[in-house]
């Protein structure tokens, strides 16, 4: 049993590594040559795999340009559900995001190139926004599941699947998911412009501290501390 689990874990790590290599190759090639000039064959060659292997991970070429960090959403949702019960929904989301963003300082170059590729290719930007919105809705559903039914509220549901009922996507979890996503974007952009002065985790924690405080006007900015 332990051997099977170990082999399964190794296979998953290899799959994640291959996907990451394909995304890395696609983004870097697109940043250098323009996404419209990059082929599946070129991406696969740069990642050291076959075009056939490429399509084991992505349905289309464009998916490789926009699905950077595609697996992080699953890990974030799992972390939200597994966070200690004593944490508020905002705190649970903060800790889940913090764990996922732990290596952002090592990956900032790739994320910067990714943003550049999307800016230069409007159709990819729209596609990326659609992926982002879908992830955000799934995160909101997970937050609603963690929060559970409101005291005295109706047991609303958003549908059924295999007999399991899901919580409705009420305003609060939708807003919390959207705010969390925006907080990450702002923290990353702010840190990228000041990465020689600041530690990313400090910026990230300050963003969520200001949110938790209700966004009072700060006496001083984190970037000038």
C-alpha positions as CSV (number, residue, x, y, z in Angstrom):
1,X,0.0,0.0,0.0
2,X,2.8,2.5,0.9
3,X,4.7,1.5,-2.2
4,X,1.6,2.2,-4.4
5,X,1.0,5.5,-2.6
6,X,4.7,6.5,-3.2
7,X,4.5,5.5,-6.8
8,X,1.3,7.5,-7.2
9,X,2.9,10.5,-5.6
10,X,5.9,10.2,-7.9
11,X,3.7,10.0,-11.0
12,X,1.7,13.1,-9.9
13,X,5.0,15.0,-9.3
14,X,6.2,14.0,-12.8
15,X,2.9,15.1,-14.3
16,X,3.1,18.5,-12.5
17,X,6.7,18.9,-13.6
18,X,5.8,18.1,-17.3
19,X,2.9,20.5,-17.3
20,X,5.0,23.2,-15.7
21,X,7.8,22.7,-18.3
22,X,5.3,23.0,-21.1
23,X,3.8,26.2,-19.7
24,X,7.2,27.6,-19.1
25,X,8.3,26.9,-22.7
26,X,5.1,28.2,-24.2
27,X,5.2,31.5,-22.2
28,X,8.9,32.1,-22.9
29,X,8.5,31.4,-26.6
30,X,5.4,33.5,-26.9
31,X,7.2,36.4,-25.1
32,X,10.1,36.2,-27.6
33,X,8.3,35.4,-30.9
34,X,4.7,36.3,-30.3
35,X,2.0,33.7,-29.4
36,X,0.7,33.5,-33.0
37,X,4.1,32.4,-34.2
38,X,4.6,29.6,-31.7
39,X,3.6,26.1,-32.6
40,X,2.8,23.0,-30.5
41,X,5.9,21.4,-32.0
42,X,8.2,24.2,-30.8
43,X,6.7,24.2,-27.3
44,X,7.1,20.4,-27.0
45,X,10.6,20.5,-28.3
46,X,11.6,23.2,-25.8
47,X,10.0,21.3,-23.0
48,X,11.7,18.0,-24.1
49,X,8.5,16.1,-24.8
50,X,6.6,15.0,-27.9
51,X,3.6,16.9,-29.4
52,X,1.5,13.9,-28.5
53,X,2.5,14.3,-24.8
54,X,1.5,18.0,-25.1
55,X,-2.1,17.0,-25.9
56,X,-2.1,14.8,-22.8
57,X,-2.0,18.1,-20.8
58,X,-3.7,20.7,-23.0
59,X,-6.6,20.5,-25.4
60,X,-5.3,23.4,-27.6
61,X,-2.1,25.3,-28.1
62,X,-3.6,28.4,-26.5
63,X,-4.3,26.6,-23.3
64,X,-0.6,26.4,-22.6
65,X,-0.3,30.2,-22.8
66,X,-3.2,31.0,-20.4
67,X,-3.2,28.1,-17.9
68,X,-0.2,29.1,-15.9
69,X,-0.7,27.8,-12.3
70,X,-3.7,25.8,-13.4
71,X,-3.3,23.3,-10.6
72,X,-3.0,25.9,-7.9
73,X,-6.8,26.4,-7.8
74,X,-7.4,22.9,-6.7
75,X,-4.7,23.1,-3.9
76,X,-6.1,26.4,-2.7
77,X,-9.6,25.1,-2.5
78,X,-8.4,22.0,-0.6
79,X,-6.4,24.2,1.8
80,X,-9.5,26.4,2.5
81,X,-11.5,23.4,3.5
82,X,-8.7,21.9,5.6
83,X,-7.8,25.2,7.4
84,X,-8.3,25.2,11.2
85,X,-11.9,25.8,12.2
86,X,-10.9,28.7,14.4
87,X,-9.9,30.8,11.4
88,X,-12.4,33.2,9.9
89,X,-13.2,32.7,6.2
90,X,-10.9,35.6,5.3
91,X,-8.0,34.1,7.4
92,X,-8.5,30.7,5.9
93,X,-8.4,32.1,2.4
94,X,-5.3,34.2,3.3
95,X,-3.4,31.1,4.6
96,X,-4.4,29.0,1.6
97,X,-3.2,31.7,-0.8
98,X,0.0,32.3,1.2
99,X,0.9,28.6,1.0
100,X,0.4,28.6,-2.7
101,X,2.3,31.8,-3.3
102,X,5.3,30.8,-1.1
103,X,7.5,30.6,-4.2
104,X,6.3,33.6,-6.1
105,X,9.6,35.4,-5.6
106,X,11.3,32.7,-7.5
107,X,8.7,32.7,-10.3
108,X,8.2,36.4,-10.8
109,X,10.0,36.4,-14.1
110,X,7.7,33.8,-15.6
111,X,4.6,35.6,-14.3
112,X,5.8,38.9,-15.7
113,X,6.4,37.3,-19.1
114,X,2.9,35.7,-18.9
115,X,1.3,39.1,-18.3
116,X,3.3,40.5,-21.2
117,X,2.0,37.7,-23.5
118,X,-1.6,38.4,-22.5
119,X,-1.3,42.1,-23.1
120,X,0.1,41.5,-26.6
121,X,-2.6,39.0,-27.5
122,X,-6.1,40.3,-26.8
123,X,-7.7,36.9,-27.6
124,X,-5.5,35.2,-25.0
125,X,-6.3,37.9,-22.5
126,X,-10.0,37.2,-22.9
127,X,-9.4,33.5,-22.7
128,X,-7.3,34.0,-19.5
129,X,-10.1,36.1,-18.0
130,X,-12.5,33.3,-18.6
131,X,-10.2,30.8,-16.9
132,X,-9.8,33.2,-14.0
133,X,-13.5,33.7,-13.6
134,X,-14.2,30.0,-13.6
135,X,-11.6,29.5,-10.9
136,X,-13.0,32.3,-8.9
137,X,-16.5,30.8,-9.0
138,X,-15.2,27.4,-7.9
139,X,-13.3,29.1,-5.0
140,X,-16.5,30.9,-4.0
141,X,-18.4,27.6,-3.9
142,X,-15.6,26.2,-1.7
143,X,-15.8,29.2,0.7
144,X,-19.6,28.7,0.9
145,X,-19.1,25.1,1.7
146,X,-16.6,26.0,4.5
147,X,-18.9,28.7,5.9
148,X,-21.9,26.4,5.8
149,X,-25.6,27.4,6.1
150,X,-26.3,30.7,7.8
151,X,-28.1,30.4,11.2
152,X,-31.8,30.6,10.5
153,X,-31.2,30.8,6.8
154,X,-32.8,28.7,4.1
155,X,-30.9,25.6,3.0
156,X,-30.3,27.0,-0.5
157,X,-28.5,24.9,-3.1
158,X,-27.0,25.6,-6.5
159,X,-27.8,22.2,-7.9
160,X,-27.1,18.5,-7.5
161,X,-24.5,16.2,-8.8
162,X,-24.4,12.4,-8.1
163,X,-26.8,13.1,-5.3
164,X,-24.6,15.6,-3.4
165,X,-26.0,19.0,-2.9
166,X,-23.9,22.1,-3.2
167,X,-24.3,25.4,-1.3
168,X,-25.6,28.3,-3.2
169,X,-23.1,31.0,-4.3
170,X,-24.4,33.8,-2.1
171,X,-23.0,37.3,-2.2
172,X,-20.5,36.9,0.7
173,X,-18.5,33.9,-0.7
174,X,-18.6,35.4,-4.2
175,X,-17.3,38.7,-2.9
176,X,-14.7,37.1,-0.7
177,X,-13.3,35.0,-3.6
178,X,-13.2,38.1,-5.8
179,X,-11.5,40.2,-3.1
180,X,-8.9,37.4,-2.5
181,X,-8.1,37.2,-6.2
182,X,-7.7,41.0,-6.4
183,X,-5.6,41.1,-3.3
184,X,-3.2,38.6,-4.8
185,X,-3.0,40.5,-8.1
186,X,-2.3,43.9,-6.3
187,X,0.3,42.3,-4.0
188,X,2.2,40.7,-6.9
189,X,2.1,43.9,-9.0
190,X,3.1,46.1,-6.1
191,X,6.0,43.8,-5.2
192,X,7.2,43.4,-8.8
193,X,7.7,47.1,-9.0
194,X,9.6,47.2,-5.7
195,X,11.2,43.7,-5.4
196,X,14.6,45.1,-4.6
197,X,13.2,46.9,-1.6
198,X,10.5,44.5,-0.3
199,X,9.9,40.9,0.7
200,X,6.8,39.6,-1.1
201,X,5.4,37.9,2.0
202,X,5.4,41.2,3.8
203,X,3.5,42.9,1.1
204,X,1.0,40.0,0.9
205,X,0.4,40.0,4.6
206,X,0.0,43.8,4.7
207,X,-2.7,43.6,2.0
208,X,-4.7,41.1,3.9
209,X,-4.2,43.0,7.2
210,X,-5.7,46.1,5.6
211,X,-8.6,44.1,4.3
212,X,-9.3,42.6,7.7
213,X,-9.2,46.1,9.2
214,X,-11.8,47.3,6.8
215,X,-9.4,49.3,4.6
216,X,-8.8,52.3,6.9
217,X,-6.7,55.0,5.4
218,X,-3.1,53.9,6.4
219,X,-0.8,56.3,8.1
220,X,2.1,55.0,6.0
221,X,2.4,52.8,2.9
222,X,4.1,49.3,3.2
223,X,6.4,50.3,0.4
224,X,7.8,53.2,2.4
225,X,8.5,51.3,5.7
